[in-house]
Amino acid sequence: MTTTLIPQGSSGPAVPAQDPFRTLPLAADLLPPEVMTARRNRRARTIVLSSLAVFTLLLAGWYVIVGQQTAAVEQQLAEAEDEVRTWTRKQKEFSELVTTRGQEEMINAQLSALLARDVRWSRLLSSIRAAAPSGVRITSVASGLSAEGSAVSKSALPNTSGKKLIGELSIVGVGSGKQVVADYVSALSKVSGLGNPLLNDATEEEGGVNFTVQVDITDAALDSRYPADVKKEN
């Protein structure tokens, strides 16, 4: 072993003795540059190919998921179409009933519109005869309803009844005297469904006074059991 002496007065750590037979740590890159470049290219190609493989796997998985979802939606669509076809067949089984119901509603609407202007003639004629005082005999009654929405054109006299006019009556009869006929004309103004009575003609003969009274029919004479604006409820 070699002993190394440190001179007196010197500072610093002691320097170990060098082994003359030790192996020097020498390193040198002796590979050609072409080999190094080829290795780097192979590593880069491996990384790129791995990335492409991972992307391909992800894309294939996405296609599989989309395909499954598409198949599920198509299955639901097919089931819905089958249900529609089933209900369509069931509806055809009841087509006759549906047609009958439609015809019934149409008939009800037409009937309501028709009966909305229906006059209770029996009640009205009974009231006309009941209003005749003693000494008055009714021989005939002629009536006519105006078209809906049109005015009654009996005369130019004002409507004093306060009601809507829908038609007119012509009452022909015989009275025992003019006063009795006048009383009858006044009584007609109080009959429900009548208004604006007017004595058109009065002729004295041996049997009495032949008279003709023109009177308007008001909407109070309509049969209110069938109003046009009331729909049948099922």
Disulfide bonds with the S-S distance in Angstrom:
none
